[in-house]
């Protein structure tokens, strides 16, 4: 799902964390690395009240692993990816893919050391 | 989840030498957990190896002078952690390139990813408070660290 807010430069995508370990340190580091390759400012928002309300919802600067960890995004947690900037669509595409591919864990590498040391 | 649920008080180390390597820091903190009775002596080498292997996948020096070295290990049946403080800061290959003054080392059971993430959430939420983060880096004794953790558990640094 992709929506554009009233401000045309701000774009949002709704995703759900799908990997068993959730948005843990290495997953958050992958998000950070992806964002740093682009120019847009990106936030992760943990919506409250079944996603109805984003005002006041916990949000994390996607270049800060500390802020992302403080969201406590376990498996099954819905998140809103919000980007503002000239390459907002591109960074959102990559982040959405990263989340949907379970940060390359679980089904993608179930027996690997990486999955074991999340 | 609160600090008292997973931090082992007697394993806290407040005088980490700034010249220690990442591997030496990890070993020192794990040995402290062994001495405190939270890890088994015979598992020490294996746990240290697992922690270092995790660091090789990407640093857990997550910025702002904080590192959270962690691993899962079958020898523990609940999440255990210790804290290392280095007032001068150690080189932990942090994401922001800065030296690390506060380390939270966590060892989790293999089947409880939720507890691991809840502990990280709790740690990082407290560190958002600059007073807590500053006092932690300045703590000189185990009792000073523990008092700070108790204050945090009582909600002094979060609302």
Interface residues (C-beta under 8 A of the other chain):
Chain A: X20 X21 X22 X23 X24 X25 X26 X28 X29 X32 X64 X65 X66 X67 X69 X70 X71 X72 X73 X74 X75 X113 X114 X116 X117 X118
Chain B: X50 X53 X54 X57 X58 X60 X62 X63 X64 X66 X68 X70 X71 X72 X95 X110 X113 X114 X116 X117 X118 X120 X121 X123 X124 X125 X127 X128
